[in-house]
Amino acid sequence: MKFLKIKPYDNTFFRLGNNFEFKISNVIQTKNVAYPSTFFGAIFTAILANNDEFRESFLNIPGNTDHLEILNIKQIYLYAEKQGMIYIKAPKDIFVNNNEVKFGNFKEIKDGESSIKYDYYLEEPDGNELERADNYFVSIKEFYDKYRYKVLDNIDLKQEDEIFAKNIKTGIALDKSTGIVKESLLYTIEQTEFKNITEDYYSNDWSFVVEYAIDNDFLKKQGYPKVKNLDKGELKLGGETKVCTYEIIENSDINEFKSKTSQGFLKPGEKLKVILTSDSYFTKSFAELFNDEMKILALVNDKPIYIGGFDVAKNEEKAMYKGYSAGTVLLLQNESGKDINLQKYLDMKLRNKLKNGFNEYICVKGE
């Protein structure tokens, strides 16, 4: 995997998955971090732009969907460049106030005590004005060890408002026959931009970093021309195709984080926390996914997100999925009576051969 730094120099617009209708609202909202599919499309378009022979070969095939096999993206990070810090969405089982960070506690539900469909729920810890870390990002530096051993002192958390600023742009809908503004069709579009951490920095302090790889074996098997990797240049990102610069970087913190989160085996009866580190969607419910060797005991999530899109090959809207935002936590238990190979099992259940950046995860033994 290579690490591609993508830096916007303007406001960005990343649509939510839900359909916009004037009858319901006149505000079009934006996400702070685009869905992984947005980065996937921008990176693949940049690959096409930088590989003339491959572009010609690829585009000559009507309705070609080979890009889903050619390009593989995984985790998307936030990068505070001047500080050299990398961030992911914070897990939703930790709670924050101005002075401390605490874990919530998983509690077993007694029969008849609740209508919750899982056996456990997350109890908020004692403390003054604690809020769940739904809108926080956490630095990956030393995070995995601190999270695993439940030592959250001096953990580096940033609230979304410390990283992003929202701006509003006004739009109008025109009557095509007259060229006049349609009545009652004035609307506003949210846009988001990175904030500066330091006033003296020549540009904004933040970038995205995307893990990506090109499947050269697939290219060769399908008879495509050789594709050169991206190095440095510009690409367009988001709903208004804003220009961003990109370049390949090295990052030891990401490498160390990935090495620590590699999975081993889960023994019979052991519990496991799975943290979804990217926005995720599944064609089955978690109760259906984990009904064999593993059982799901608890789910800690925010309000659902909606993930759809447009199928270029079929020229139609894609199916809309109800998804889970990054930071969602699952509590599982091994009920198989044997050791479970975690990477093999979780990749099959969660990633399910997806290569577009959705359904990324890390896991920690215990609760």
C-alpha positions in Angstrom: 0.0 0.0 0.0 1.1 3.5 -0.8 0.1 6.7 1.2 -1.4 9.4 -1.0 -1.6 12.8 0.6 -4.5 14.9 -0.8 -4.6 18.6 0.1 -7.7 20.7 -0.8 -7.0 24.4 -1.3 -10.6 25.5 -1.3 -13.9 24.7 0.3 -15.1 21.2 -0.4 -18.6 19.7 -0.8 -19.2 16.1 0.1 -22.8 15.1 -0.3 -24.6 13.0 2.3 -26.1 9.8 1.0 -29.7 10.8 1.3 -31.6 12.3 -1.6 -32.2 16.1 -1.6 -35.8 17.3 -2.2 -36.9 20.9 -2.1 -40.2 19.9 -0.6 -38.4 18.6 2.5 -35.5 21.0 3.0 -33.8 23.9 1.3 -30.4 23.1 2.9 -27.9 20.7 1.2 -25.6 19.5 3.8 -21.9 18.3 3.5 -19.8 15.8 5.3 -16.5 16.8 6.7 -14.8 13.7 5.4 -16.1 12.3 2.1 -17.3 8.8 1.8 -14.5 6.5 0.7 -16.1 6.1 -2.7 -15.5 9.8 -3.4 -11.8 9.3 -2.9 -11.8 6.1 -4.9 -13.3 8.0 -7.9 -10.9 10.9 -7.6 -7.9 8.7 -7.4 -8.9 6.4 -10.3 -9.6 9.4 -12.4 -6.1 10.7 -11.7 -4.7 7.3 -12.6 -6.5 7.5 -16.0 -5.3 11.1 -16.5 -1.7 10.0 -16.0 -1.7 6.8 -18.1 -2.6 7.5 -21.7 -2.4 4.0 -23.1 -4.3 2.5 -20.1 -6.9 5.2 -20.3 -7.6 4.4 -24.0 -7.7 0.7 -23.3 -10.0 1.1 -20.3 -12.5 3.5 -21.9 -12.8 1.5 -25.1 -14.7 -1.1 -23.1 -18.4 -0.1 -22.8 -19.7 -0.1 -19.2 -16.3 -1.2 -17.9 -16.3 -2.0 -14.2 -12.7 -3.3 -14.0 -11.7 -0.2 -11.9 -13.3 -2.0 -8.9 -10.6 -4.6 -9.2 -7.7 -2.5 -10.4 -7.8 0.1 -7.6 -7.8 -0.9 -3.9 -8.1 1.8 -1.3 -8.2 1.2 2.5 -8.0 3.6 5.4 -8.5 7.4 5.0 -6.7 9.5 7.6 -6.5 13.2 8.6 -3.0 14.5 8.6 -1.9 17.6 10.6 1.1 18.3 8.5 3.1 20.8 10.6 2.6 18.7 13.8 3.2 15.5 11.8 0.2 13.8 13.5 -2.2 11.3 11.9 -5.9 11.0 13.0 -8.8 8.6 12.6 -12.3 8.8 14.0 -12.5 8.1 17.7 -14.2 5.0 19.0 -17.7 5.6 20.3 -17.2 3.8 23.6 -15.1 6.6 25.1 -16.4 9.7 26.7 -14.8 13.1 27.0 -15.0 16.4 28.9 -12.5 19.3 29.3 -10.4 17.4 31.9 -10.6 13.7 31.3 -11.3 10.8 28.9 -13.1 7.7 30.2 -14.3 4.4 28.8 -18.0 3.5 28.9 -18.7 0.1 30.6 -20.4 -2.8 28.8 -23.2 -4.1 31.1 -25.1 -7.3 30.6 -28.9 -6.9 30.3 -31.0 -9.1 32.6 -34.0 -10.9 31.2 -37.0 -8.5 30.8 -34.9 -5.5 31.7 -34.8 -3.9 28.3 -36.1 -4.0 24.7 -32.6 -3.7 23.3 -32.0 -6.7 21.0 -28.4 -7.3 22.1 -27.3 -8.9 25.4 -25.1 -6.0 26.5 -25.3 -2.2 26.4 -22.8 0.6 27.0 -23.2 2.5 30.3 -21.9 6.0 30.5 -19.1 6.4 33.1 -19.4 8.7 36.1 -18.1 12.2 35.5 -19.0 15.8 35.0 -20.5 16.8 31.6 -19.0 13.9 29.8 -20.0 13.5 26.1 -19.5 10.4 23.9 -16.7 10.9 21.5 -19.0 10.8 18.4 -17.5 14.0 17.0 -13.9 13.5 17.8 -10.8 12.3 16.0 -7.9 10.6 17.8 -4.2 10.5 16.9 -3.0 7.0 16.0 0.3 7.6 17.7 0.4 5.3 20.7 -3.4 5.0 20.4 -3.7 1.3 19.9 -1.7 0.4 23.1 -3.5 3.0 25.2 -6.9 1.8 24.0 -6.1 -1.9 24.4 -4.9 -1.4 27.9 -7.5 1.2 28.8 -4.9 3.9 29.7 -6.4 7.0 28.2 -4.2 9.6 30.0 -2.8 12.2 27.6 -4.5 10.7 24.6 -4.6 13.2 21.7 -8.3 13.9 20.8 -9.5 16.7 18.6 -13.1 17.8 18.3 -14.4 18.2 14.7 -14.8 21.9 15.2 -11.1 22.2 15.9 -10.4 20.7 12.4 -13.2 21.9 10.1 -15.1 25.1 9.4 -18.5 25.2 7.7 -19.4 27.8 5.1 -22.7 28.5 3.4 -23.2 29.2 -0.3 -26.6 30.3 -1.7 -28.0 28.7 -4.8 -31.0 29.2 -7.0 -33.0 27.0 -9.4 -33.8 28.5 -12.8 -36.8 27.9 -15.0 -35.2 26.6 -18.2 -37.9 28.0 -20.4 -37.7 31.6 -19.1 -34.3 31.8 -17.5 -36.0 33.3 -14.4 -35.5 32.1 -10.9 -38.2 29.6 -9.9 -40.4 30.7 -7.0 -39.5 29.3 -3.6 -36.5 27.5 -5.0 -33.7 29.4 -3.2 -31.4 27.0 -1.4 -28.2 26.9 0.6 -25.3 24.6 0.2 -23.0 23.8 3.1 -19.3 23.6 2.3 -16.4 22.6 4.6 -12.8 23.5 4.8 -9.9 22.7 7.0 -8.9 25.2 9.8 -5.4 26.3 10.4 -3.7 25.2 13.6 -1.0 27.7 13.3 -1.3 31.3 12.0 2.1 31.4 10.4 1.7 28.3 8.2 1.8 29.1 4.5 -1.3 27.0 3.8 -3.9 25.1 5.7 -2.3 22.6 8.2 -4.5 19.6 7.2 -4.7 17.1 4.5 -6.2 13.7 3.8 -4.0 10.6 3.5 -5.4 7.6 1.6 -3.9 4.1 1.5 -4.1 2.9 -2.0 -2.7 0.2 -4.3 -2.9 -0.8 -7.9 -3.5 -4.5 -8.7 -0.9 -5.2 -11.3 -1.6 -8.9 -11.4 -5.2 -8.1 -12.5 -4.0 -5.6 -15.1 -1.7 -8.2 -16.6 -4.3 -11.0 -16.5 -6.8 -8.8 -18.4 -4.2 -7.6 -20.9 -4.1 -3.9 -19.9 -1.1 -1.7 -20.6 1.2 -1.2 -17.6 0.0 1.5 -15.1 2.4 3.8 -13.4 1.7 4.8 -9.8 0.7 8.3 -8.9 3.6 10.5 -7.7 2.7 14.2 -7.5 0.1 16.3 -9.2 -3.5 17.5 -9.0 -6.9 15.9 -8.9 -10.5 16.9 -8.5 -12.4 15.9 -5.4 -16.0 16.1 -4.3 -19.4 17.3 -5.5 -18.0 20.5 -7.0 -14.8 18.9 -8.3 -12.5 21.2 -6.3 -8.8 21.0 -7.3 -6.5 19.4 -4.8 -2.8 18.6 -4.9 -1.6 15.1 -4.3 1.7 13.4 -3.6 3.0 10.1 -2.3 4.4 10.3 1.2 6.0 8.0 3.8 4.7 7.9 7.3 6.2 5.8 10.1 3.2 6.4 12.5 0.8 4.7 10.0 3.2 1.8 9.5 3.5 1.3 13.2 -0.2 1.6 13.7 -0.9 -1.0 11.1 1.7 -3.4 12.5 0.1 -3.2 15.9 -3.4 -3.8 14.7 -2.6 -7.0 12.9 -4.8 -9.7 14.3 -4.0 -13.1 15.8 -6.4 -15.7 17.2 -9.4 -15.4 19.5 -9.8 -18.3 22.0 -13.2 -19.9 22.8 -15.2 -17.7 25.2 -13.0 -14.6 24.6 -14.6 -11.3 23.8 -13.5 -8.9 21.1 -14.2 -5.2 20.4 -14.3 -4.3 16.7 -14.0 -0.6 15.8 -15.1 0.4 12.4 -12.5 3.0 11.3 -14.3 4.0 8.1 -17.9 4.6 7.2 -19.4 1.1 6.5 -22.4 -0.7 5.1 -23.6 -4.2 5.0 -26.2 -6.2 3.0 -27.1 -8.1 6.2 -27.8 -7.0 9.8 -25.0 -7.6 12.4 -27.3 -10.2 14.0 -27.3 -12.1 10.7 -23.6 -11.6 10.0 -22.5 -12.9 13.5 -24.7 -15.9 14.0 -22.2 -18.7 13.7 -18.8 -18.9 15.3 -19.1 -15.4 16.8 -22.1 -13.8 18.5 -22.6 -10.0 18.7 -23.2 -8.9 22.2 -23.5 -5.1 21.8 -23.5 -2.4 19.2 -22.4 1.2 20.0 -23.3 3.5 17.1 -24.6 6.9 16.1 -27.6 7.7 14.0 -27.5 5.8 10.7 -25.8 7.1 7.6 -27.1 6.5 4.1 -24.8 5.3 1.3 -25.9 5.1 -2.3 -24.5 6.7 -5.4 -24.8 6.4 -9.2 -24.0 3.3 -11.3 -22.3 4.7 -14.4 -22.3 1.3 -16.2 -26.1 0.9 -15.7 -26.9 4.6 -15.9 -29.1 4.4 -12.8 -29.1 5.2 -9.1 -27.4 2.5 -6.9 -29.3 0.8 -4.1 -29.4 2.9 -0.9 -27.9 1.2 2.1 -28.3 2.2 5.7 -24.7 2.4 7.1 -22.6 2.9 10.2 -20.4 5.9 10.7 -16.7 5.5 11.5 -16.1 4.9 15.2 -18.9 2.4 15.6 -18.0 -0.3 18.1 -19.1 -4.0 18.1 -18.7 -6.3 21.0 -18.4 -9.9 19.9 -17.8 -13.3 21.6 -16.2 -16.5 20.3 -18.8 -19.2 20.7 -17.3 -21.7 18.3 -15.4 -23.9 20.9 -12.2 -23.4 18.9 -9.6 -20.7 18.1 -10.7 -18.2 15.4 -8.3 -16.6 13.0 -9.4 -13.0 13.4 -8.2 -11.5 10.1 -9.6 -14.3 8.0 -12.9 -14.3 9.8 -13.4 -10.5 10.1 -12.3 -9.8 6.5 -14.9 -12.3 5.3 -17.6 -10.9 7.5 -16.9 -7.2 7.4 -14.8 -6.3 4.3 -16.5 -9.0 2.1 -14.0 -8.4 -0.8 -14.7 -4.6 -0.8 -11.8 -2.6 -2.1 -13.3 0.9 -2.1 -12.3 2.0 1.4 -15.6 1.2 3.2 -15.7 -1.3 6.1 -12.2 -0.8 7.4 -11.7 -1.9 11.0 -9.4 -2.6 13.9 -10.0 -5.0 16.8 -9.0 -5.3 20.4 -9.5 -8.3 22.7 -11.6 -7.8 25.8 -14.4 -5.3 26.5 
